[in-house]
Each structure stands twice: as structure tokens, then as C-alpha cells.
């Protein structure tokens, strides 16, 4: 029997995380098995994942009944359920957190996505959720909107570990890097510790091809770019990460004990059946990164993944591909702006659907 490809990713410097959470996954021991056998090193959640978990099972019904009978609102019930699941997952991952000296074993909980344009509201929510989860290996997810950038800096300066989500453009990612530096620099100047703070920058991948490919198809795709732009875009992001690591600013923070803000590849499932099911995972194997992988893609990679450091291939070809994309009259900036707005809107819609589902369940359960 050969080496598990997921475990091999860890040896190459990339941490495989699970883009999925349910109460049953934790209680059944399945999560502990994934950690032990697949080298799983972390977990992410979002409103869409929780919506499917809570509405798609009866596992939460007793808690919904109890909380509703106490007069809790649907929003308060969801938060209580989500915090409980994230705390439980943090506890299962605690040995990983300890074994990696705090670099991995992390579990993310997202702020209300309806706060995407509200800096002050996001900051307050991040503090509240961080306090509620009360685990050193938790992370709070904040979207990389224009309003989210100052909230990211402020939250990091407050000592909260942050997962920046819904990143699509390299320019926005550079703003995120700057917010990360400023937040930690504020702590260092104030004489506060920086070594226990974790941050990842979640750069979304396959959604870019999902938006670009139809435009290429419509124009005849003269440069044969179909299925290559998401990977090129991620390659440019990794180049920005490497540049940030080479600066004196990072050197000073690292000397103070800071951990790097790793790029996290999100949206790495294959949406187009024309591409292999491990397409985006294979292309973006890179040191000092995270890949948060949904269940079906994780199963596929375990079965037939071929881990090898390939990010520098993406980086080498990216400038040419993006130049040819512009020649093909596809506006990548417009694509990434749309995807950011659409991503926030979709998570907000999932949140509203989740809250409505809890309200319906609560009404049926409490009579």
C-alpha cells in the first residue's frame, strides 16, 4: 500500500484542511479518523456548509427545541449551534495544534455575511464570536471586502486569529497582506505578543474559471486559455506572498515570533466535468500554504492524488496567460469584482435561508 497522498501533501509543506463541518462528523469519530489516517490539519466552515448540516439532518433538533423554548431568536439559535460545533471540532484538533506548535489544528467560524459592508459591525461580531468559542485554535472568518480590510487589521491587533475569506483578486490580496502586517505591527509596538496569532488568506480558485471560461468560449479562445486562468491567478497570489516574506517588515515581525499569514486555496473542487476531479488541488501544491478541500474532492485526492510541488510552474506561466487573457478581451478585474460581490451575496443568502429554516424547525418542535 502506497503513501496516502493527503499525508504527502503535509510533508511537502501544504496543510490539507476539511471544507466541511457537521455535528455527526465530530461525534461519530469520523473527524478523528480523518486526522489520524489522512493527516487532516484543520477545518473551515461557512454559512452554506452550516445550512446544509442543520437543515439536512435531525442532529440539531433537540438543541433547537430547547433554545427556542427559552425564547432565543433563530439567529441566536444558529450562533449557539455553530459555536458548539466549532468548539467541539477545536477540541478534536487540539493535539494537532499542540504537535504543530500552534501552526495548524485550526477551525474557522465566519462572521454574519450580511455585515460585509459594515466595518464596525464586523469588528464587534469577530470579538464576540472569538470570546464565545474560547479556544486558542479557533479562527474567525472575515470577508475581504473593502469594509472588511480595516476590520481584519483591527481584529488582528486585538489578538484574534483571522481567516480572510472570499479573496479573488491579487490586488485585494495585497491589501490583505498589508492589513495583516499593520495589525501585527500595532501589537509589536504596543509590546503585545504576536506569536500566538494565526491568519490565513483564503484565495478562491475554481470560481474564477467558472466565470472566465464561458467568456473565452464565446470569443473562440484563440490562446487556448480555458481552464488555466484560475491557476494563473493563484500563481500570481503566491508570488505576492513570497514577495511579502522577503521584506524587512516581515523580518521584524518574524523576529518577534510572528507566524506567516499563509495563502489558503479555497474553492478547489472541480465544477467543470471537462477537468479532472483533482485538477485544482494538484496544480496548487505549494510550501507554506493550506488547501481546504470539500469531502468529494478529499476522497478523490486520497484515491488518486499525485502530490508534487507545482506552484512555480503556475507562477512561471501566469504573466503570459494573463497578458493573453487581456488580448482575448476578458477583463479579469471585472471578473474578480463580480465574484467578490456574488460570493458575499451567496453566503448572505445561505445565512438567511439557514435562519428561516431554524425558525420553521423551531415552530414545529415547540408546541
C-alpha positions in Angstrom: 0.0 0.0 0.0 1.5 3.4 -1.0 1.7 6.6 0.9 -1.6 8.4 1.4 -1.4 11.4 -1.0 -3.1 13.6 1.6 -0.4 12.8 4.1 2.2 13.5 1.5 0.8 17.0 1.0 1.7 17.7 4.6 5.2 16.5 4.0 5.5 18.9 1.1 4.5 21.8 3.3 0.9 22.2 2.4 -1.7 21.6 5.1 -4.9 19.8 4.0 -8.0 21.2 5.8 -11.6 20.0 5.5 -14.1 22.4 4.0 -17.0 20.8 5.8 -18.5 20.5 9.3 -21.4 18.6 10.9 -22.1 17.5 14.4 -22.2 13.9 13.3 -18.8 14.1 11.7 -17.4 15.1 15.1 -19.5 12.8 17.3 -19.1 9.7 15.2 -15.3 9.8 15.4 -15.0 10.3 11.6 -13.2 13.6 12.1 -10.7 12.0 14.5 -10.1 9.2 11.9 -9.5 11.7 9.1 -6.9 13.4 11.3 -5.2 10.1 12.2 -5.3 8.4 8.7 -5.3 11.3 6.2 -3.2 13.8 8.1 -6.0 16.4 8.2 -4.8 19.6 9.8 -7.7 21.9 10.1 -11.3 22.7 9.2 -13.3 25.6 7.6 -17.0 26.3 7.8 -19.3 28.9 6.2 -23.0 29.7 6.2 -23.6 27.4 3.2 -22.0 24.4 5.0 -23.9 25.1 8.2 -27.2 25.5 6.2 -26.8 22.0 4.7 -25.7 20.5 8.0 -28.6 21.9 10.1 -31.4 21.7 7.6 -30.3 18.3 6.3 -30.4 16.3 9.5 -32.2 15.9 12.8 -29.0 16.1 14.8 -29.7 19.6 15.9 -33.4 19.3 16.6 -33.1 18.8 20.4 -30.9 21.8 20.8 -33.2 23.9 18.6 -36.2 22.8 20.6 -34.5 23.6 23.9 -33.2 27.0 22.8 -36.5 28.0 21.2 -38.3 27.2 24.3 -36.0 29.6 26.2 -37.1 32.3 23.8 -34.0 32.5 21.7 -34.3 34.0 18.3 -33.4 32.0 15.2 -30.2 34.0 14.8 -29.3 33.3 18.4 -30.1 29.6 18.0 -27.8 29.3 14.9 -25.0 31.1 16.6 -25.3 28.7 19.6 -25.3 25.7 17.3 -22.3 26.9 15.3 -20.3 27.9 18.3 -20.9 24.5 19.9 -19.8 22.6 16.7 -16.7 24.8 16.3 -15.7 24.4 19.9 -16.1 20.6 19.6 -14.0 20.5 16.4 -11.3 22.6 18.0 -11.1 20.1 20.9 -10.7 17.2 18.4 -8.0 19.2 16.6 -6.2 20.2 19.8 -3.5 17.5 19.5 -2.7 18.7 16.0 -2.5 22.3 17.3 -0.1 21.2 20.0 2.0 19.0 17.8 2.5 21.8 15.2 3.2 24.4 17.9 0.1 26.2 17.1 0.5 26.4 13.3 -2.3 24.0 12.4 -5.2 22.3 14.1 -7.4 25.3 13.4 -11.1 25.6 12.9 -12.9 28.6 11.4 -16.2 30.3 12.1 -17.5 33.1 9.9 -19.0 36.4 10.9 -22.5 37.1 9.7 -22.0 37.7 5.9 -24.7 40.3 6.0 -22.0 42.5 7.7 -19.9 42.5 4.5 -20.2 46.3 4.1 -20.1 47.1 7.9 -16.6 47.6 9.3 -17.7 48.3 12.9 -20.3 45.6 12.9 -17.7 43.1 11.6 -15.2 44.0 14.3 -17.8 43.7 17.1 -19.0 40.3 15.7 -15.5 39.0 15.4 -14.7 39.9 19.0 -18.0 38.4 20.2 -17.5 35.1 18.3 -13.9 34.8 19.4 -14.9 35.2 23.0 -17.8 32.7 22.6 -15.8 29.9 21.0 -13.0 30.5 23.6 -10.4 28.2 22.0 -6.9 29.1 21.1 -7.1 27.1 17.9 -10.2 28.9 16.6 -10.2 31.4 13.7 -12.8 34.0 12.8 -13.6 34.4 9.1 -13.9 37.9 7.7 -14.6 38.5 4.0 -12.0 40.5 2.1 -14.4 43.3 1.1 -13.4 47.0 1.2 -15.2 47.3 4.6 -13.6 44.0 5.7 -10.0 45.2 5.3 -9.9 47.6 8.3 -11.9 45.0 10.3 -9.2 42.5 9.6 -6.4 44.8 10.8 -8.3 45.8 13.9 -9.2 42.2 14.8 -5.6 41.0 14.4 -4.4 44.0 16.5 -6.9 42.8 19.2 -5.2 39.4 19.2 -7.9 37.5 17.3 -6.8 34.8 14.8 -8.4 35.6 11.4 -9.2 33.6 8.3 -9.7 36.2 5.5 -12.3 34.7 3.1 -13.7 35.5 -0.4 -10.4 36.6 -1.9 -10.4 36.6 -5.7 -8.0 39.4 -6.9 -4.3 39.7 -6.4 -4.7 43.5 -5.8 -7.2 42.8 -2.9 -4.9 40.1 -1.6 -2.1 42.7 -1.4 -4.4 44.9 0.7 -5.0 41.8 3.0 -1.2 41.3 3.4 -0.9 45.0 4.3 -3.7 44.7 6.9 -2.0 41.6 8.4 1.3 43.5 8.7 -0.3 46.6 10.2 -2.3 44.6 12.7 0.7 42.7 14.0 2.9 45.7 13.9 0.5 47.5 16.2 0.7 44.7 18.7 4.5 44.6 18.5 4.9 48.3 19.0 2.5 48.1 22.0 4.6 45.3 23.5 2.0 42.6 23.0 2.7 39.1 21.8 2.3 38.2 18.1 3.4 34.6 18.2 0.0 33.1 19.1 -2.0 34.8 16.4 -2.8 32.8 13.3 -4.1 34.1 10.0 -4.7 32.6 6.5 -5.8 34.4 3.4 -8.4 32.3 1.6 -7.9 32.8 -2.2 -10.8 31.3 -4.2 -9.8 29.3 -7.3 -12.3 27.4 -9.4 -14.9 30.1 -9.3 -12.6 32.2 -11.4 -12.6 29.7 -14.3 -16.3 29.3 -13.8 -16.7 32.9 -14.7 -13.9 33.3 -17.3 -14.3 30.1 -19.3 -17.7 31.0 -20.8 -16.3 34.3 -21.9 -13.3 32.6 -23.5 -15.7 30.1 -25.2 -17.8 33.0 -26.6 -14.6 34.6 -28.1 -13.2 31.4 -29.6 -10.4 31.2 -27.1 -7.6 31.9 -29.6 -4.8 31.4 -27.0 -6.3 28.2 -25.5 -6.6 29.6 -22.1 -9.7 27.7 -21.0 -9.2 26.2 -17.5 -5.9 28.0 -16.9 -6.7 31.4 -15.6 -7.8 30.4 -12.0 -4.5 28.7 -11.6 -2.5 31.6 -13.1 -4.4 34.0 -10.8 -3.4 31.8 -7.8 0.2 31.7 -9.0 0.3 35.5 -9.0 -1.1 35.5 -5.5 1.6 33.1 -4.3 4.2 35.3 -5.9 2.8 38.2 -3.8 3.0 36.1 -0.7 6.7 35.3 -1.5 7.5 38.9 -2.0 5.9 39.8 1.3 8.0 37.3 3.1 11.2 38.9 1.7 10.5 42.3 3.1 12.2 43.9 6.2 8.8 44.4 7.7 8.2 40.7 7.7 11.7 40.1 9.0 10.9 42.3 12.1 7.6 40.5 12.7 9.2 37.1 12.3 11.9 38.0 14.8 9.2 38.9 17.2 7.8 35.4 16.8 5.0 36.0 14.3 3.7 33.2 12.1 3.3 33.9 8.4 -0.2 34.6 7.0 -0.4 31.5 4.7 -2.3 31.5 1.5 -5.3 29.1 1.7 -6.6 27.8 -1.6 -10.4 27.6 -1.4 -13.0 26.6 -4.0 -10.7 23.8 -5.1 -13.4 21.3 -6.1 -13.8 20.9 -9.9 -17.0 22.5 -11.1 -16.5 21.7 -14.8 -16.6 17.9 -15.7 -14.1 18.6 -18.5 -11.4 18.9 -15.9 -10.1 16.1 -13.6 -11.6 15.9 -10.2 -8.2 16.8 -8.5 -7.3 19.4 -11.1 -7.0 22.5 -8.8 -5.5 20.6 -5.8 -2.7 19.2 -8.0 -1.8 22.5 -9.6 -1.5 24.4 -6.4 0.6 22.2 -4.2 3.0 24.8 -2.5 5.0 25.1 0.6 3.6 27.2 3.4 0.0 27.0 2.1 -3.3 25.5 3.1 -5.8 23.8 0.8 -9.3 23.5 2.3 -10.8 20.6 0.5 -14.5 19.6 0.3 -15.5 15.9 1.0 -15.8 14.6 -2.5 -12.5 16.2 -3.6 -10.8 14.9 -0.5 -11.9 11.4 -1.2 -10.7 11.7 -4.8 -7.3 13.0 -3.8 -6.9 10.2 -1.3 -7.6 7.7 -4.1 -5.5 9.1 -6.9 -3.8 12.3 -6.0 -0.2 12.8 -7.2 1.3 15.3 -4.8 4.3 17.3 -6.2 5.3 20.9 -5.7 3.9 22.6 -8.8 3.2 26.1 -7.8 6.3 27.5 -9.5 5.0 26.2 -12.9 1.8 28.2 -12.3 3.9 31.3 -11.3 6.2 31.0 -14.4 3.4 30.9 -16.9 1.0 33.2 -15.2 2.2 36.6 -16.6 1.9 35.3 -20.2 -1.5 33.8 -19.6 -2.9 36.9 -18.0 -1.5 39.0 -20.9 -3.1 36.7 -23.4 -6.4 36.9 -21.4 -6.4 40.7 -21.8 -5.7 40.3 -25.5 -8.8 38.0 -25.6 -10.8 41.0 -24.2 -11.7 39.3 -21.0 -11.5 41.7 -18.1 -10.1 39.8 -15.1 -10.6 42.8 -12.7 -14.3 42.8 -13.6 -14.5 39.1 -13.1 -13.0 39.3 -9.6 -15.1 42.2 -8.6 -18.2 40.3 -9.6 -17.1 37.2 -7.8 -16.4 39.1 -4.6 -19.9 40.7 -4.6 -21.5 37.4 -5.7 -19.7 35.5 -3.0 -20.8 37.8 -0.2 -24.4 37.7 -1.6 -24.5 33.9 -1.8 -23.2 33.5 1.7 -25.7 36.1 2.9 -28.5 34.2 1.1 -27.4 30.9 2.7 -27.4 32.6 6.1 -30.9 33.9 5.6 -32.1 30.5 4.4 -30.5 28.9 7.4 -32.2 31.3 9.8 -35.5 30.8 8.1 -35.1 27.0 8.3 -34.3 27.2 12.0 -37.4 29.3 12.5 -39.5 26.8 10.7 -38.0 23.9 12.7 -38.4 25.8 16.0 -42.1 26.4 15.3 -42.6 22.7 14.5 -40.6 21.5 17.5 -42.0 23.8 20.2 -45.8 23.4 20.6 
